[in-house]
Amino acid sequence: MDWNRFMAEAEADIDSFSKEVPETVKGFGVMGKAAKANGALSEKTKEFMALGIAIATRCESCIGFHMRSLVRLGATREEVCEALAMATYMGGGPSYAYSAKALKAFDTFSQ
């Protein structure tokens, strides 16, 4: 998978849909900003949680969005691999396959 091309297409699709439901998008944005704010848990910790959920639900675009955020937040390959190991443990075979995809995304976005 070409993660950069895939994410560009996903963003274009989301942008197109967003124009149809602007109030929903506005509400989703407010919720996301509040959920990701540093508090008792850091934004980085919350992004690792989101990545695990993205793997469990097999959402490739979600994996891409959250992996890009983790790269931006300075996540190391070691941290990512430990998080992916936990996601694999909790989700079994399907999460194993999506964790492998997620690691490729990390490597792509880290370049």
Backbone as CSV, one residue per row, in Angstrom:
resi,resn,N_x,N_y,N_z,CA_x,CA_y,CA_z,C_x,C_y,C_z
1,MET,0.848,-1.180,0.000,0.000,0.000,0.000,0.890,1.238,0.000
2,ASP,0.543,2.167,-0.837,1.209,3.470,-0.862,0.453,4.381,0.107
3,TRP,0.975,4.496,1.314,0.272,5.231,2.368,0.050,6.697,2.016
4,ASN,0.994,7.324,1.364,0.809,8.736,1.016,-0.324,8.915,0.018
5,ARG,-0.364,8.064,-1.004,-1.443,8.150,-1.990,-2.785,7.790,-1.359
6,PHE,-2.786,6.721,-0.554,-4.023,6.297,0.108,-4.600,7.419,0.971
7,MET,-3.734,8.088,1.741,-4.220,9.151,2.623,-4.694,10.366,1.828
8,ALA,-4.041,10.678,0.731,-4.494,11.790,-0.112,-5.895,11.501,-0.656
9,GLU,-6.133,10.266,-1.078,-7.457,9.887,-1.573,-8.493,9.911,-0.449
10,ALA,-8.126,9.408,0.722,-9.047,9.404,1.866,-9.409,10.833,2.253
11,GLU,-8.416,11.705,2.284,-8.688,13.106,2.634,-9.597,13.772,1.604
12,ALA,-9.400,13.461,0.322,-10.261,14.019,-0.719,-11.695,13.522,-0.553
13,ASP,-11.858,12.245,-0.261,-13.198,11.691,-0.037,-13.863,12.329,1.171
14,ILE,-13.106,12.461,2.254,-13.644,13.065,3.476,-14.006,14.520,3.237
15,ASP,-13.160,15.238,2.505,-13.436,16.641,2.200,-14.726,16.777,1.395
16,SER,-14.905,15.892,0.434,-16.104,15.922,-0.398,-17.362,15.665,0.444
17,PHE,-17.313,14.663,1.293,-18.449,14.362,2.167,-18.691,15.488,3.171
18,SER,-17.617,16.060,3.684,-17.716,17.125,4.688,-18.511,18.317,4.180
19,LYS,-18.396,18.582,2.901,-19.153,19.700,2.313,-20.650,19.447,2.359
20,GLU,-21.034,18.190,2.414,-22.455,17.831,2.451,-23.040,17.897,3.861
21,VAL,-22.185,17.747,4.881,-22.668,17.700,6.272,-21.808,18.613,7.165
22,PRO,-21.778,19.908,6.873,-20.872,20.799,7.600,-21.117,20.876,9.104
23,GLU,-22.342,20.788,9.535,-22.614,20.870,10.974,-22.113,19.630,11.701
24,THR,-22.257,18.483,11.071,-21.726,17.245,11.650,-20.214,17.337,11.763
25,VAL,-19.576,17.840,10.720,-18.117,17.981,10.707,-17.669,18.959,11.792
26,LYS,-18.397,20.045,11.938,-18.069,21.027,12.973,-18.137,20.372,14.353
27,GLY,-19.189,19.628,14.609,-19.335,18.946,15.898,-18.260,17.900,16.123
28,PHE,-17.920,17.159,15.072,-16.872,16.143,15.171,-15.536,16.803,15.489
29,GLY,-15.271,17.945,14.867,-14.034,18.678,15.122,-13.929,19.172,16.559
30,VAL,-15.029,19.686,17.083,-15.045,20.155,18.479,-14.804,18.975,19.415
31,MET,-15.467,17.853,19.155,-15.296,16.670,19.989,-13.852,16.174,19.923
32,GLY,-13.272,16.128,18.725,-11.900,15.673,18.575,-10.906,16.556,19.307
33,LYS,-11.089,17.857,19.206,-10.189,18.796,19.888,-10.245,18.587,21.396
34,ALA,-11.436,18.417,21.931,-11.594,18.196,23.368,-11.007,16.854,23.790
35,ALA,-11.242,15.829,23.000,-10.765,14.491,23.360,-9.246,14.399,23.332
36,LYS,-8.605,15.126,22.405,-7.156,15.028,22.256,-6.365,15.989,23.152
37,ALA,-7.048,16.891,23.831,-6.351,17.879,24.657,-5.541,17.190,25.761
38,ASN,-4.357,17.720,26.005,-3.542,17.202,27.109,-4.291,17.397,28.421
39,GLY,-4.268,16.397,29.237,-4.901,16.432,30.551,-4.184,15.419,31.414
40,ALA,-4.923,14.572,32.097,-4.301,13.497,32.874,-3.520,12.566,31.947
41,LEU,-3.994,12.443,30.700,-3.276,11.691,29.671,-2.778,12.675,28.623
42,SER,-1.593,12.415,28.108,-1.042,13.273,27.064,-1.731,12.994,25.732
43,GLU,-1.619,13.950,24.821,-2.152,13.750,23.473,-1.514,12.513,22.835
44,LYS,-0.229,12.311,23.064,0.472,11.160,22.493,-0.132,9.848,23.002
45,THR,-0.399,9.767,24.303,-1.019,8.565,24.866,-2.390,8.336,24.243
46,LYS,-3.134,9.398,24.089,-4.468,9.288,23.500,-4.394,8.846,22.041
47,GLU,-3.388,9.288,21.324,-3.222,8.852,19.936,-2.862,7.369,19.866
48,PHE,-2.077,6.882,20.829,-1.803,5.439,20.871,-3.099,4.669,21.122
49,MET,-3.953,5.184,21.987,-5.242,4.536,22.227,-6.076,4.517,20.942
50,ALA,-6.102,5.644,20.264,-6.861,5.733,19.017,-6.308,4.776,17.963
51,LEU,-4.999,4.636,17.912,-4.387,3.702,16.968,-4.832,2.272,17.262
52,GLY,-4.850,1.897,18.527,-5.308,0.559,18.899,-6.749,0.316,18.479
53,ILE,-7.585,1.312,18.657,-8.987,1.185,18.248,-9.081,1.103,16.727
54,ALA,-8.279,1.884,16.025,-8.277,1.849,14.561,-7.881,0.463,14.056
55,ILE,-6.906,-0.150,14.709,-6.489,-1.499,14.322,-7.606,-2.495,14.617
56,ALA,-8.208,-2.398,15.790,-9.272,-3.330,16.175,-10.483,-3.233,15.246
57,THR,-10.770,-2.031,14.762,-11.925,-1.842,13.890,-11.567,-1.947,12.408
58,ARG,-10.280,-2.172,12.138,-9.769,-2.358,10.773,-10.052,-1.151,9.885
59,CYS,-9.822,0.025,10.432,-10.044,1.278,9.705,-8.702,1.790,9.183
60,GLU,-8.415,1.531,7.921,-7.116,1.911,7.367,-6.893,3.409,7.372
61,SER,-7.907,4.193,7.013,-7.705,5.647,7.037,-7.486,6.137,8.465
62,CYS,-8.174,5.536,9.437,-7.955,5.900,10.839,-6.524,5.581,11.263
63,ILE,-6.030,4.424,10.833,-4.638,4.066,11.121,-3.727,5.147,10.565
64,GLY,-3.970,5.559,9.339,-3.149,6.598,8.726,-3.198,7.917,9.475
65,PHE,-4.392,8.385,9.807,-4.521,9.658,10.513,-3.817,9.617,11.870
66,HIS,-4.038,8.557,12.625,-3.459,8.492,13.970,-1.960,8.212,13.926
67,MET,-1.512,7.467,12.938,-0.071,7.233,12.817,0.638,8.524,12.430
68,ARG,0.059,9.306,11.552,0.671,10.606,11.218,0.742,11.496,12.451
69,SER,-0.299,11.469,13.267,-0.267,12.256,14.504,0.821,11.763,15.436
70,LEU,0.982,10.452,15.543,2.030,9.909,16.416,3.418,10.289,15.923
71,VAL,3.621,10.278,14.628,4.914,10.729,14.083,5.125,12.198,14.433
72,ARG,4.094,13.020,14.241,4.180,14.447,14.573,4.502,14.659,16.053
73,LEU,3.972,13.782,16.903,4.173,13.900,18.346,5.478,13.262,18.818
74,GLY,6.271,12.743,17.901,7.582,12.212,18.252,7.610,10.771,18.726
75,ALA,6.591,9.992,18.398,6.598,8.580,18.794,7.783,7.878,18.140
76,THR,8.404,7.000,18.899,9.519,6.235,18.365,9.011,4.925,17.774
77,ARG,9.837,4.309,16.945,9.475,3.013,16.366,9.294,1.979,17.479
78,GLU,10.119,2.052,18.506,9.997,1.126,19.638,8.651,1.293,20.344
79,GLU,8.232,2.533,20.592,6.933,2.777,21.223,5.800,2.247,20.350
80,VAL,5.896,2.526,19.057,4.866,2.071,18.128,4.785,0.551,18.128
81,CYS,5.939,-0.114,18.059,5.938,-1.582,18.038,5.342,-2.163,19.313
82,GLU,5.621,-1.557,20.461,5.022,-2.046,21.713,3.512,-1.859,21.703
83,ALA,3.050,-0.723,21.205,1.604,-0.491,21.114,0.965,-1.481,20.144
84,LEU,1.643,-1.743,19.036,1.118,-2.687,18.053,1.114,-4.106,18.599
85,ALA,2.090,-4.446,19.419,2.101,-5.767,20.052,0.877,-5.931,20.952
86,MET,0.535,-4.894,21.687,-0.640,-4.945,22.566,-1.923,-5.052,21.735
87,ALA,-1.999,-4.283,20.645,-3.169,-4.353,19.768,-3.310,-5.759,19.177
88,THR,-2.182,-6.357,18.806,-2.203,-7.721,18.264,-2.669,-8.714,19.320
89,TYR,-2.142,-8.571,20.521,-2.540,-9.451,21.625,-4.047,-9.369,21.872
90,MET,-4.584,-8.165,21.884,-5.995,-7.984,22.195,-6.908,-8.368,21.034
91,GLY,-6.412,-8.267,19.799,-7.289,-8.483,18.652,-7.025,-9.729,17.835
92,GLY,-5.974,-10.460,18.163,-5.695,-11.702,17.444,-5.232,-11.489,16.015
93,GLY,-5.487,-12.483,15.189,-4.995,-12.510,13.821,-5.318,-11.287,12.985
94,PRO,-6.575,-10.823,12.955,-6.862,-9.633,12.156,-6.064,-8.416,12.619
95,SER,-5.915,-8.257,13.925,-5.140,-7.124,14.427,-3.653,-7.290,14.124
96,TYR,-3.185,-8.526,14.039,-1.806,-8.801,13.653,-1.562,-8.252,12.240
97,ALA,-2.466,-8.563,11.323,-2.330,-8.095,9.941,-2.408,-6.575,9.856
98,TYR,-3.323,-5.957,10.593,-3.458,-4.506,10.541,-2.334,-3.806,11.296
99,SER,-1.765,-4.459,12.286,-0.590,-3.902,12.963,0.595,-3.841,11.998
100,ALA,0.728,-4.851,11.164,1.799,-4.842,10.157,1.606,-3.679,9.186
101,LYS,0.356,-3.436,8.784,0.066,-2.292,7.917,0.399,-0.986,8.636
102,ALA,0.053,-0.926,9.911,0.297,0.294,10.685,1.794,0.574,10.809
103,LEU,2.597,-0.461,10.988,4.040,-0.253,11.081,4.584,0.281,9.763
104,LYS,4.059,-0.209,8.653,4.488,0.321,7.355,4.097,1.781,7.243
105,ALA,2.927,2.144,7.737,2.503,3.549,7.733,3.473,4.392,8.557
106,PHE,3.853,3.902,9.732,4.809,4.633,10.569,6.100,4.856,9.797
107,ASP,6.613,3.804,9.184,7.869,3.927,8.442,7.739,4.921,7.291
108,THR,6.616,4.909,6.610,6.375,5.841,5.499,6.326,7.275,5.995
109,PHE,5.545,7.525,7.034,5.347,8.896,7.512,6.558,9.429,8.291
110,SER,7.445,8.539,8.694,8.651,8.953,9.423,9.772,9.421,8.495
111,GLN,9.631,9.177,7.221,10.692,9.529,6.269,10.761,11.005,6.015
